[in-house]
């Protein structure tokens, strides 16, 4: 082959190889669209978070302690009940400090922490009401408030859960869908409720001597009537803060933060959830008020029967 022919042959081969390696416009465009679709799908995936943290484990132990405390109260083991109640209060403080100090806050923690408090108050309220240690109207008010919030929580969880809305995904709390922020009055009310229930649980430990009460000689003798009046005043205070706390969730928009991107849908879900709280808790308020009015009449009837 002559030198000129070789040069033409090499030039043609080089041009052919350049055509093979040159990117085709349609292939590049389809690849770019596919990459954008994949990135869009990945960004929409719901993230999982680590729920096996020390604060969550402490909160879960407090959740398990609630039925044990109720059993001890019903069996009149008040010393053990008070001790376990103190453990629940200490862990409630410790898990929050650890979560804030080492930045271990989780969405599931924001759910089960108030759930543990409500479980303790629910069980202890029922047991103390059964034992006649707290009035029925107050127990109805406390339980009604928690029931209305629980009903709204069921709705919030289902409405804000990303698709697909399956039973297993509903109970998978590593899939965050909404965050609960207790109102200021709710925090104070929870504290007062725990103080009242703890004091009522510990009251039988105070020994009785005629019309006086004393705690193993460590404090001066107190009139039983004074103790009863103080407890009644405290019960009225707790009833007022409970009513205020329940209605605050029905009117404040920042108590529940729904996760998602569609602001209009989130606004409608929040409005519906607040309506659920308002309707259910208003019914509980009506029932509690009726019970509070009925109680003096029952006492009068009982006193008349005793006289006869």
Secondary structure, DSSP 8 states (H G I E B T S, - for coil): --HHHHHHHHHHHHHHHHHHHS--HHHHHHHHHHHHHHHHHHHHS--B-----HHHHHHHHHHHHHHHHHHHHHTT-HHHHHHHHHHHHHHHHHHHHHHHHTT---HHHHHHHHHHHHHHHHHHHHHHHHTTSS-HHHHHHHHHHHHHHHHHHHHHHHHHS-SS--HHHHT-TTB--EEE---HHHHHHHHHHHHHHHHHHHHTTSEEETTEEESTTSS--EEHHHHHHHHHHHHHHHHHHHHHHHHHHHH-SSSEEE-SS-HHHHHHHHHHHHHHHHHHHHHHHHHHHHHHHHHHHHHHHHHHHHH-
